[in-house]
Amino acid sequence: MNNTNIFIKKMFDAIAPKYDFLNRFLSLGQDIYWRRIMAASVGGVRNLLDVACGTGDVAFEITKLHKNRIKIYGTDFSEEMLRIAQKKKDIMDCNNLFFVAADALLLPFADNRFDAVTIAFGIRNIEDKKRVLKEFIRVLKQGGSVLILELTAPENRFLMELYMLYFKKVLPVIGGLFSKNFQAYKYLPDSVMKFPKALEFVKIMKESGFKRIRVKKLSLGVATLFIGYKN
Ligand SMILES: C[S@@+](CC[C@H](N)C(=O)[O-])C[C@H]1O[C@@H](n2cnc3c(N)ncnc32)[C@H](O)[C@@H]1O
């Protein structure tokens, strides 16, 4: 694991106990709505891989919506985030879910294994986007879909200014105070700002081998859902 990944893993290990609460609070509950849209876009698949699953919210949302019909593997390299996912799974008694510790770049699954791969708020943490997208292609069946949900900077100038004010001044303070990890909530806005614009990201998806790419802007572009298919 390189130094950036060690930093990111340690950061998520440290904020894991407060992660769900801060997500709801800092996104004003929007994160639930965004994951719900992603879950509704999954379609009639039978087995799915949720990469960078964190505390498991994408897997739980898909399970709720599709009534345990989809077998889901959730992977993440933060054991502390996975520990919380596992606790939630035990409480909810979902026997279709399996959480496994793994780096997104080295998924411990055979080629052509999954009908769909999802990743929510995870890909911006991964520097080599093409490499991780190619890893998704490897584990996807022919015709399988990838659904990528990510925080994005809005394009409207007025909204962008409000957003920057919130993201740069308010969020790091609240996030830092609650999680006692000021570095993590300074990293969050920086990582969102570094994420490519929608069209640039579509280009990266195409170059990695995905076809028929669709882009859905959510909440005035504060989040974006990208969907693509393996040929
Ligand atoms: C912002 S959280 C998102 C968690 C979850 N998907 C959600 O919707 O709340 C990002 C997650 O990505 C994980 N992550 C970042 N880089 C990773 C990598 N290279 N391999 C595996 N997990 C990674 C972190 O450990 C963290 O749990």
The ligand as a Gaussian input file, in Angstrom:
#p B3LYP/6-31G(d) Opt

LIG

0 1
 C      -16.463000       8.343000       1.916000
 S      -16.385000       6.648000       2.313000
 C      -17.748000       5.976000       1.440000
 C      -18.337000       4.756000       2.118000
 C      -19.650000       4.242000       1.535000
 N      -19.506000       3.812000       0.170000
 C      -20.781000       5.217000       1.654000
 O      -21.583000       5.339000       0.712000
 O      -20.934000       5.844000       2.720000
 C      -15.022000       6.123000       1.335000
 C      -14.578000       4.705000       1.656000
 O      -13.642000       4.316000       0.642000
 C      -12.688000       3.466000       1.256000
 N      -11.516000       3.427000       0.371000
 C      -10.803000       4.472000      -0.104000
 N       -9.829000       4.044000      -0.932000
 C       -9.939000       2.693000      -0.982000
 C       -9.217000       1.675000      -1.659000
 N       -8.175000       1.962000      -2.457000
 N       -9.596000       0.389000      -1.492000
 C      -10.648000       0.092000      -0.670000
 N      -11.365000       0.996000       0.010000
 C      -11.006000       2.289000      -0.143000
 C      -12.459000       4.099000       2.627000
 O      -11.894000       3.216000       3.545000
 C      -13.876000       4.529000       2.998000
 O      -14.542000       3.551000       3.742000

